């Protein structure tokens, strides 16, 4: 069978539409503001072997990881154990994952008795258990302090939820009613995907779809190889630094050696720091996601994301390093902090031949604050909020203010939702004027947001970078202002909070997040 280009394009766009519909289902049906307002979730489809064929317009770091999740899942759960109507749940980082709060629900999709696809919904749960509300424990020294570890287990069998398994999961997380609502939204998203895929199956047949999936991979591989072949062969090195080791130690290097040879490229991160004691280690899957992101962003924006894109890319991480710390290492912050530094290190490596395509350093941190408050009945409400910042300037323009860049794509939570759901008042939100680095083109400004506590005993977690090592300027441009969070207790005490900490704040306290500005590009005329 030979698929004509028109039919292939129809199928390809239908698959993308299915993935995007999955994400809309989660956003409309989820209980937690983190999913329905901030959009901290992603959707993907794979072929029967677990290779990515389509994804939604969601969070790049999620989507990069989902390129590996089902393949690693299949190494643990053989297809012979799967039946129509099943949904499996998993969050362990070693099974194609990133950190415990990002929970994946995987539905095998059948045509008759033939397994031909998987639908995957990833959602960041506002709590997955562990030592601190919100499951970010800054003092963590191992994976078990970060929350409930769920190896691949069947949660739904024949469209019937295993209520015993559901009860086991909910008994180990804060906010169980909210978590149950989020799980049901994810199940619904995969069910919608299965129905839409069945419609394609009835129209085209499973053999045609299987060939279409491989054609999608092949075209993406050709596109990526062509993009690499246009680059100059050579060995290029880049580095950037984490602010600390997760526990307040010295900055930690993320180093890459990128070797371009013909139409293939190897990213070797072996010279990066050893695994650190704090929760900013990460997985090789995150390194792969960051490498793909940079290649697509700089050299192939038109490339359709699929497993074929990864065939010309080789990613090497050293076991025992910060990017490959093993199953016992704490990793919760590495998902959105270390991943960005991996991307920045690759950008630095490509400066000799691609600097005019690049932006200066930007808000490559989630700028995360988590507030946990007890309700009258003793249960927890958890508010998880990320903060945007100033985009780095480019060769032809200033950076944008108040945006997210690179592997981040999560919205902030509206003040009205915060104040209706949590004992917090948003006192102000404004631009952090002058925080962008100067240059021929200036970096964008960050933001400033103030949270006033309306209750005693509120748990506060910080998890952010770019407080010590600021966003970098390019070609003589100045660095952007670093990220900063301060705690004001009345008129007598103001504390600058560390980038990774857990503290308790009380009624009347004001927490102010000042996000970083972008780096400038080129030397300032004055």
C-alpha positions in Angstrom: 0.0 0.0 0.0 1.3 3.5 -0.9 -0.3 6.4 0.9 -0.8 9.5 -1.3 0.4 12.8 0.3 -3.2 14.2 0.5 -4.5 11.2 2.5 -1.4 11.3 4.7 -2.0 14.9 5.5 -5.6 14.3 6.3 -4.7 11.5 8.8 -1.8 13.5 10.3 -4.0 16.5 11.0 -6.8 14.3 12.3 -4.3 12.8 14.8 -3.2 16.2 16.0 -6.9 17.2 16.4 -7.5 14.2 18.6 -4.5 15.1 20.8 -5.7 18.7 21.1 -9.3 17.5 21.9 -7.9 15.4 24.7 -6.3 18.4 26.3 -9.5 20.4 26.0 -11.4 17.6 27.8 -8.9 17.7 30.7 -9.1 21.5 31.0 -12.9 21.5 31.0 -13.4 18.5 33.3 -10.6 18.7 35.9 -11.2 19.7 39.4 -7.9 21.5 40.3 -7.2 25.0 39.1 -3.7 23.9 38.2 -5.3 21.9 35.3 -8.4 23.8 34.4 -6.9 27.3 34.7 -3.2 27.0 34.4 -3.2 24.2 31.8 -0.4 22.1 33.4 -1.1 19.0 31.4 -0.4 17.5 28.0 -1.7 14.9 25.6 -0.2 12.5 23.0 -0.8 9.6 20.7 1.6 6.8 19.9 1.7 3.8 17.6 1.5 0.2 18.9 5.3 0.2 19.6 5.0 3.4 21.7 6.5 5.8 19.2 5.0 9.3 19.2 2.7 10.1 16.3 0.9 13.2 17.4 0.7 15.7 20.4 -1.3 18.6 21.5 -0.1 22.2 21.7 0.8 21.8 25.4 3.9 21.9 27.6 7.1 21.1 25.6 8.9 19.4 28.5 5.9 17.1 29.0 5.6 16.3 25.3 9.3 15.5 25.0 9.0 13.1 27.8 5.9 11.5 26.3 8.1 10.5 23.4 9.6 7.9 25.7 6.9 7.0 28.2 4.9 4.3 26.3 8.1 2.6 25.1 9.4 2.3 28.6 5.9 1.3 29.8 5.9 -1.6 27.2 9.2 -2.8 28.6 7.3 -3.4 31.9 3.8 -4.3 30.7 3.6 -6.6 27.7 0.8 -6.1 25.2 -0.6 -9.6 26.0 -1.8 -8.2 29.4 -3.8 -5.4 27.8 -7.4 -5.4 26.8 -9.9 -2.9 25.2 -11.2 -0.5 27.8 -8.0 -0.6 29.9 -6.3 2.5 31.4 -3.0 2.1 33.1 -1.5 4.7 35.5 2.2 5.4 36.1 4.4 8.2 37.5 7.8 6.7 38.3 10.5 8.7 36.6 12.4 5.6 35.5 9.4 4.5 33.4 9.8 7.2 30.7 9.1 10.0 33.1 10.2 13.1 34.8 8.9 13.7 38.3 6.2 12.2 40.5 3.5 14.9 40.3 3.3 14.4 36.5 1.0 11.4 36.4 0.4 9.6 33.1 -2.7 7.6 32.2 -2.2 5.3 29.2 -5.0 3.7 27.2 -4.2 1.0 24.7 -6.4 1.3 21.6 -7.6 -1.7 19.6 -9.0 -2.5 16.2 -10.8 -5.7 16.9 -8.1 -7.8 18.5 -5.2 -5.7 17.1 -3.5 -3.2 19.3 -2.6 -0.3 17.1 -2.2 2.8 19.2 -2.0 4.4 22.7 -3.6 7.5 24.0 -1.7 9.2 26.8 -2.8 11.9 29.2 -0.2 13.6 31.5 -1.4 15.9 34.2 0.5 17.6 37.0 -1.3 16.8 40.2 -1.3 19.5 42.8 -0.2 16.9 45.3 1.1 13.4 45.1 1.9 12.9 48.8 5.4 13.2 50.3 6.9 15.3 53.1 5.4 18.7 52.1 2.1 19.9 50.8 2.3 20.1 47.1 5.0 17.4 47.1 8.0 19.7 46.6 10.2 19.0 49.6 13.3 21.2 49.4 15.3 19.2 52.0 14.6 15.9 50.2 17.5 13.5 49.9 15.7 10.6 48.2 12.8 9.9 45.9 10.5 8.5 48.6 10.3 11.9 50.4 8.8 13.4 47.2 5.5 11.4 47.2 3.7 8.3 46.1 5.6 6.2 43.5 3.2 4.5 41.1 4.7 1.8 38.9 2.5 0.8 35.9 -0.7 -0.6 37.2 -4.2 -1.1 35.7 -6.6 1.5 37.0 -9.5 0.9 34.6 -10.4 -2.6 33.2 -13.0 -2.9 30.5 -14.1 0.7 31.2 -14.7 -0.1 34.9 -12.6 1.7 37.5 -10.7 -0.5 39.9 -12.1 1.3 43.0 -9.7 -0.5 45.3 -6.7 0.8 43.3 -8.3 4.2 43.2 -8.8 4.2 47.0 -5.1 3.2 47.5 -3.9 6.1 45.5 -6.2 8.7 47.0 -5.3 7.5 50.5 -1.7 8.6 49.9 -2.3 12.1 48.5 -3.6 15.4 49.9 -6.8 16.7 48.5 -8.2 13.3 47.5 -11.5 14.6 46.2 -9.7 17.0 43.9 -7.3 14.3 42.8 -10.2 12.0 42.0 -11.7 14.6 39.8 -8.5 15.1 38.0 -8.1 11.3 37.4 -11.6 11.1 36.0 -10.8 14.0 33.6 -7.7 12.2 32.4 -9.7 8.9 31.9 -12.3 10.8 29.9 -9.6 12.4 27.7 -8.2 9.0 26.8 -11.7 7.7 26.2 -12.4 10.5 23.7 -9.1 9.7 21.9 -10.1 6.0 21.6 -13.5 7.0 20.1 -11.9 9.4 17.6 -9.3 6.8 16.6 -12.1 4.3 16.1 -13.7 6.7 13.7 -10.5 6.8 11.7 -10.2 3.0 11.9 -13.7 2.6 10.4 -12.9 5.1 7.6 -9.4 3.9 6.7 -8.8 0.5 8.3 -6.0 -0.5 10.7 -3.5 -1.5 8.0 -3.8 1.9 6.3 -3.4 3.7 9.7 -0.3 1.6 10.6 1.3 2.6 7.3 0.3 6.2 7.9 2.0 6.2 11.3 5.2 4.9 9.8 5.0 7.5 7.0 4.6 10.2 9.6 7.8 9.0 11.3 9.7 8.7 8.0 8.8 12.3 7.0 9.8 13.7 10.3 13.1 11.9 10.2 13.8 13.3 6.7 13.0 16.8 7.9 15.2 16.5 10.9 18.1 15.0 8.9 17.8 17.8 6.4 17.9 20.4 9.2 21.1 18.8 10.7 22.8 18.4 7.3 22.5 22.2 6.8 24.6 22.8 9.9 28.4 23.0 9.9 30.0 19.7 10.9 32.1 20.0 14.1 32.3 19.6 17.8 30.7 22.4 19.8 30.6 22.8 23.6 28.3 24.8 25.9 27.6 25.2 29.5 25.3 26.9 31.9 24.8 26.6 35.7 22.2 25.6 38.2 22.1 28.2 41.1 23.1 25.5 43.6 23.0 21.8 44.5 19.4 22.0 45.7 20.5 22.5 49.3 22.2 25.9 49.1 25.6 24.7 47.9 27.6 26.1 45.0 26.4 26.5 41.4 26.4 23.2 39.5 27.4 23.0 35.8 25.3 21.5 33.0 27.7 20.9 30.1 27.2 19.5 26.7 29.4 18.5 23.8 27.4 18.6 20.5 29.0 16.7 17.6 27.5 17.3 14.2 28.4 14.8 11.5 26.5 14.9 8.3 22.8 14.5 9.0 23.2 13.2 12.6 24.1 14.9 15.9 25.2 13.6 19.3 24.6 15.5 22.5 26.9 14.3 25.2 26.2 15.5 28.8 28.8 13.3 30.5 30.8 16.3 31.8 27.9 17.7 33.8 27.8 17.8 37.6 27.5 14.7 39.6 24.1 13.9 41.1 23.3 16.4 43.8 21.7 15.9 47.2 18.8 18.2 46.5 15.7 17.7 44.4 17.0 19.1 41.1 18.4 15.9 39.6 16.5 14.7 36.5 16.2 11.9 34.0 17.8 11.1 30.6 14.3 11.5 29.2 14.3 15.1 30.1 17.7 15.5 28.4 16.3 14.0 25.3 13.2 16.3 25.5 15.4 19.4 25.8 17.7 18.4 22.9 14.7 17.9 20.6 13.2 21.1 21.7 16.3 23.1 20.8 16.7 21.5 17.4 13.1 22.1 16.4 13.0 25.7 17.8 16.3 26.8 16.1 16.5 24.8 12.9 13.1 23.1 12.1 10.0 24.9 13.3 8.0 23.2 10.6 9.0 19.7 11.6 6.1 17.6 12.7 6.9 16.2 16.2 7.0 12.4 16.0 9.4 9.7 17.0 11.0 10.0 13.6 12.5 13.4 14.7 14.6 11.6 17.3 16.2 9.0 15.0 19.1 11.3 13.9 19.6 12.5 17.5 21.8 10.7 20.1 21.7 11.8 23.7 24.3 10.6 26.1 24.0 11.0 29.9 26.4 9.7 32.5 24.9 7.4 35.2 25.4 9.0 38.5 25.2 12.6 37.1 22.7 15.3 37.8 21.0 14.2 34.5 21.0 10.5 35.3 20.9 10.2 39.1 19.0 6.9 39.1 15.7 5.8 40.6 16.4 6.9 44.2 17.5 10.5 43.4 15.1 13.4 44.3 14.0 15.0 41.0 10.9 17.1 41.6 12.5 20.4 40.7 14.6 19.0 37.9 11.5 18.6 35.7 11.1 22.3 35.1 14.4 23.8 36.4 17.2 21.5 35.2 15.5 20.9 31.8 15.7 24.6 31.0 19.4 24.7 31.9 20.0 21.7 29.6 18.4 23.8 26.8 20.5 26.8 27.7 23.7 24.8 27.6 22.8 23.6 24.1 22.0 27.1 23.0 25.4 28.2 24.2 27.1 25.4 22.3 25.4 26.6 19.1 26.4 30.2 19.5 29.3 30.0 17.0 27.0 29.5 14.0 23.4 30.2 15.2 23.6 33.3 17.5 21.5 35.4 15.1 18.7 32.9 15.5 18.8 32.9 19.2 17.3 34.9 22.0 19.4 36.0 25.0 18.7 34.3 28.3 15.1 34.5 29.5 12.9 33.3 32.4 14.1 29.7 32.2 12.7 28.9 35.6 9.2 28.0 36.7 9.5 30.6 39.5 7.4 28.2 41.5 5.5 29.0 44.7 3.3 26.4 46.4 0.9 27.5 49.2 -0.8 24.8 51.3 -3.6 25.6 53.7 -5.8 23.4 55.9 -9.5 23.7 55.6 -11.8 23.6 58.7 -12.2 19.8 58.3 -8.4 19.3 58.4 -8.1 18.6 54.6 -5.5 20.4 52.5 -6.0 22.9 49.7 -2.9 23.3 47.6 -2.2 26.3 45.3 0.6 25.7 42.8 1.7 28.8 40.9 4.4 29.5 38.4 5.6 32.9 37.3 6.6 34.2 33.9 9.4 36.7 33.2 11.1 38.8 30.6 12.1 37.2 27.3 15.6 37.6 26.1 16.2 40.1 23.4 17.1 39.1 19.8 19.2 40.5 17.1 16.3 42.4 15.6 14.1 43.3 18.5 13.6 43.8 22.3 12.4 40.9 24.4 8.8 40.6 25.3 7.7 41.3 28.9 5.8 38.8 31.0 6.1 35.6 29.0 7.3 32.1 29.2 10.0 30.6 27.0 11.5 27.3 25.8 10.2 24.2 27.6 7.6 26.0 29.7 4.0 26.7 28.5 1.8 27.0 31.6 -0.5 29.9 32.3 -0.8 31.8 35.6 -3.9 31.4 37.8 -6.3 34.4 37.6 -6.5 36.4 40.8 -10.2 35.8 41.0 -9.7 32.0 41.1 -7.0 32.2 43.7 -9.1 34.4 46.0 -12.2 32.1 45.7 -10.3 28.9 46.2 -7.6 29.7 48.8 -7.1 31.9 51.9 -5.0 34.3 49.8 -5.5 37.8 48.4 -3.6 38.9 45.4 -2.7 42.5 46.4 -0.9 43.5 43.2 0.4 42.3 39.8 2.5 44.5 37.7 5.6 44.6 35.5 9.0 44.7 37.1 10.1 47.8 35.3 13.8 47.9 34.4 14.5 44.2 35.1 15.4 43.5 31.4 19.1 43.7 30.6 20.3 46.6 28.5 21.8 46.3 25.0 21.3 47.3 21.5 18.0 45.5 22.1 16.8 45.3 25.7 15.5 42.2 27.5 11.9 42.1 28.4 10.7 43.0 31.9 9.7 40.4 34.5 6.6 40.6 36.7 5.9 41.4 40.3 3.0 39.7 42.2 2.1 40.0 45.8 0.2 37.4 47.9 -1.3 38.4 51.2 -2.1 35.5 53.6 -5.6 35.4 55.1 -5.0 32.4 57.4 -2.4 31.1 59.9 -0.2 28.2 59.3 0.1 28.3 55.5 2.8 26.1 54.1 5.0 27.9 51.5 7.4 26.1 49.2 9.7 27.9 46.8 11.4 26.1 43.8 13.1 28.5 41.4 16.4 29.2 39.7 18.0 32.3 38.0 18.4 33.9 41.5 22.2 33.4 41.6 23.0 32.8 37.9 20.9 35.5 36.1 19.6 35.3 32.5 22.5 35.9 30.2 23.0 38.6 27.7 24.2 37.9 24.1 26.8 39.6 22.0 27.7 42.2 24.6 24.1 42.6 26.0 23.7 42.9 29.8 22.3 40.1 31.9 18.7 40.3 33.1 17.8 40.9 36.8 17.7 37.7 38.8 14.6 36.1 40.2 13.7 37.1 43.8 11.1 36.2 46.4 10.7 38.2 49.6 8.5 37.7 52.7 7.3 40.8 54.5 6.0 40.2 58.0 4.4 43.5 59.0 6.6 46.6 58.8 9.4 45.2 60.9 10.8 42.2 59.1 11.6 41.5 55.4 13.2 38.2 54.4 14.7 37.2 51.1 13.7 33.6 50.5 16.0 30.9 49.2 15.3 29.3 45.8 14.4 26.0 47.4 12.8 26.1 50.8 9.8 25.1 52.9 8.5 27.5 55.5 5.3 28.4 57.3 3.7 31.8 56.8 0.8 33.4 58.8 -2.1 35.7 58.5 -1.1 39.2 57.3 2.2 38.0 55.8 2.9 39.2 52.2 4.9 37.0 49.8 6.2 39.0 46.8 7.6 37.2 43.7 9.8 39.3 41.4 10.6 37.3 38.3 13.7 37.8 36.3 14.1 40.0 33.3 15.5 38.9 30.0 19.1 39.4 28.9 20.0 42.1 26.4 21.3 41.5 22.9 24.3 43.5 21.5 26.2 46.3 23.1 24.1 49.3 24.3 24.7 52.4 22.1 25.4 54.5 25.3 
